[in-house]
Amino acid sequence: MLAVGLMSGTSLDGIDAALIETDGLGYIRPIAFRSDPYSVQARDQLREASALALSFESPRQAKTIVEAEAMVTRRHILSVRQLLTDAGVAAEAVGVVGFHGQTIAHRPDRGWTWQIGDGRAMADALGIHVVNDLRSADVAAGGQGAPLLPVYHRAMTSGIGAPVAVLNLGGVANITWMGTGEHAVIAFDTGPANSLIDDWMLAETGSPYDAGGMFAARGAVDETVLATMLDNPWFDAPPPKSLDRADFTIQPARGLLPADGAATLTAFTARTVALALGHLPERPRRLIVAGGGRHNRTLMDMVSAACGVPAEPIEVLGWNGDATEAEGFAYMAVRALGGHPISFPGTTGAPVPLTGGVVHRA
């Protein structure tokens, strides 16, 4: 069927919307993609909602969060309509929308994850079935609720010689390792990706991100600060494991020159990916990179150097790395409609393969 997938990640940069045709199994045909950036005001609104959610003191109906959810839902509905217009596809032809929503808190250690976005309102507005709240069932069963993309990574990379890994560099980084036999798929969050770099750039330069990694390229890595940041038991913990965007901050880099801080935080992301490879049964032969971080040349070079494996943008496989996450949630929505699992013991730590999501019928 035709399916739309929507993703707005922890980088808070905007909404990715993808249209694919898929059976939710081995057949995937990308059709269209668009990205709609959030305004500065929208980003500020989401940061405020996240801070309130992580305080664990806010009721679900707190005005700040209700207003943020309405904004997120409204903006996503508009993105779907514009995507379908771009593609020349009528809403009636689309079988389902996979609506990830915006994560404002992710604390699986407390059995809790929270993505805002009103699936019922979207289904009513579009006249299309909507699957949202894709992480909660996994967390309720004792899983990490993340990462969820491995089921799509596995489908995308079928036919590539194992072992291969797909590294997603979003706000948080996660890796999917695909081998053979007993350890067919292993996935987990590796650490921050773009989030700390973006936070540093905004605080020190006023720019929302380091375009191409050019700012970090001018700086020098402070090995003392880097060692302090890497001295964290979370990196030694075996998978499955996942992070909230707020679990790490830029505070250790405070006091560094702006370019040096950018270089150090970029190196931190790269070194944490290298540490993650130590948790895998076998070093991957290829490291395929998706997500916005693959546009950061300095980060990609540092990942390659730290891991000893060339970091290859996912475009080498003929895929659009900007669309990967949104396509993945379209794929998962089709799987959810069919009752197929989207999370697994090797990816989220769920006790058994689990389907997920709440279905809102049009």
CORMO-V938101 format. One record per backbone hydrogen bond with DSSP energy under -0.5 kcal/mol. NH is the residue of the N-H (numbers start at 1). CO is the residue of the C=O. E is the energy in kcal/mol with one decimal. If there is no record, write none. Layout:
# CORMO-V938101
nh: (NH NH)
co: (CO CO)
e: (E E)
This chain:
# CORMO-V938101
nh: (2 3 4 5 6 7 8 12 15 16 17 18 19 20 21 22 23 24 28 29 31 32 34 36 37 38 43 44 45 46 47 48 49 50 51 52 53 54 55 55 56 57 58 62 65 66 67 68 69 70 71 72 73 74 75 76 77 78 79 80 81 82 83 84 85 86 87 88 88 89 93 94 95 96 97 98 99 99 100 100 102 103 103 104 105 107 110 111 112 114 116 119 122 123 124 125 126 127 128 130 131 132 132 133 139 140 141 142 143 144 151 152 153 154 155 156 157 158 160 163 164 165 166 167 167 168 168 169 169 170 170 173 174 175 176 177 178 179 179 183 184 186 187 188 189 190 191 193 194 195 197 198 199 200 201 202 203 204 205 206 206 207 211 213 214 217 218 218 219 223 226 227 228 229 230 231 232 235 236 236 237 247 248 253 254 254 256 261 262 263 264 265 266 267 268 269 270 271 272 273 274 275 276 277 278 278 279 280 285 286 287 288 288 289 290 291 293 294 295 296 297 297 298 300 301 302 303 304 305 306 307 308 309 312 312 314 316 317 318 319 321 323 324 327 328 329 330 331 332 333 334 335 336 337 338 339 339 340 342 343 347 348 349 350 354 357 358 359 360 360 361)
co: (93 20 96 18 98 16 101 9 36 7 34 5 32 3 29 1 27 27 26 21 19 19 17 15 35 13 39 40 41 42 43 44 45 46 47 48 49 50 51 52 53 52 52 59 62 62 63 64 65 66 67 68 69 70 71 72 73 74 75 76 77 78 79 80 81 82 83 84 85 84 90 91 2 2 129 4 97 131 6 98 116 8 101 114 114 112 107 108 107 105 102 117 118 119 120 121 122 123 123 360 97 130 358 99 135 136 137 139 138 348 148 149 149 150 151 152 153 155 157 178 178 286 176 165 288 166 174 167 290 168 172 191 168 188 166 186 164 177 184 180 182 177 346 175 241 173 173 171 170 171 193 194 195 196 197 198 199 200 201 201 202 201 209 210 211 213 214 215 216 221 222 223 224 225 226 227 230 232 232 233 233 244 245 250 250 251 253 257 258 259 260 261 262 263 264 265 266 267 268 269 270 271 272 273 274 275 276 277 163 163 310 165 286 312 167 321 169 291 292 293 212 295 212 296 297 298 299 300 301 302 303 304 304 287 310 289 313 314 315 314 319 320 320 323 324 325 326 327 328 329 330 331 332 333 334 335 336 335 354 354 344 344 344 344 343 133 132 357 130 358 359)
e: (-0.5 -2.8 -2.3 -2.6 -2.6 -2.3 -0.7 -1.8 -2.8 -2.9 -2.7 -2.3 -2.8 -2.7 -2.1 -2.2 -1.2 -0.6 -0.5 -2.6 -2.8 -1.7 -2.2 -2.9 -0.5 -1.8 -2.4 -2.3 -2.2 -2.2 -2.5 -2.2 -2.0 -2.5 -2.4 -2.0 -2.5 -2.5 -0.5 -0.8 -1.4 -0.6 -0.6 -2.1 -0.5 -2.7 -2.5 -1.7 -2.6 -2.1 -2.0 -2.7 -2.7 -2.5 -2.7 -2.2 -2.4 -2.0 -1.9 -2.3 -2.3 -2.4 -2.5 -2.6 -2.0 -2.6 -2.1 -1.0 -0.6 -2.4 -1.5 -1.7 -2.6 -0.9 -2.0 -3.4 -0.8 -2.7 -1.6 -0.8 -2.4 -0.5 -0.6 -2.5 -1.3 -2.6 -2.0 -1.6 -1.6 -2.8 -2.7 -1.0 -1.9 -2.4 -2.1 -2.2 -2.6 -2.2 -0.6 -2.4 -3.0 -0.5 -2.1 -0.5 -1.9 -2.8 -1.3 -1.6 -3.0 -2.4 -0.9 -1.4 -2.6 -2.7 -1.2 -2.6 -2.0 -0.8 -2.3 -0.6 -1.9 -2.2 -2.6 -0.5 -3.4 -0.6 -3.1 -0.7 -2.7 -1.0 -1.3 -3.2 -1.7 -2.5 -2.4 -3.6 -3.0 -0.5 -2.0 -0.9 -0.9 -2.4 -2.2 -1.7 -2.4 -2.6 -1.1 -2.5 -2.9 -1.9 -0.5 -3.1 -2.5 -2.5 -2.5 -2.5 -2.2 -2.9 -2.5 -1.2 -0.6 -0.9 -1.0 -1.8 -1.7 -1.8 -0.6 -1.1 -1.6 -1.0 -2.5 -2.5 -1.9 -2.2 -2.2 -1.1 -2.3 -1.6 -0.5 -0.7 -1.2 -2.0 -0.6 -1.8 -0.5 -1.6 -2.1 -2.9 -2.1 -2.3 -2.6 -2.5 -2.0 -2.3 -1.9 -1.8 -2.0 -3.0 -2.1 -1.6 -1.9 -2.3 -1.8 -1.4 -0.7 -1.0 -2.1 -1.5 -2.8 -0.7 -0.8 -3.0 -0.6 -3.5 -2.7 -1.5 -2.6 -1.7 -1.8 -1.5 -0.8 -1.1 -0.8 -2.6 -2.4 -2.3 -2.7 -2.4 -2.3 -2.7 -2.5 -1.8 -0.6 -2.9 -0.7 -2.5 -2.3 -2.1 -1.9 -1.2 -0.8 -1.0 -0.8 -3.0 -2.3 -1.8 -1.5 -2.5 -2.5 -1.6 -1.7 -2.0 -2.8 -2.1 -1.5 -0.5 -1.1 -2.7 -3.3 -2.0 -1.5 -2.5 -1.1 -0.9 -2.6 -0.7 -3.2 -0.5 -3.4 -0.5 -0.6)
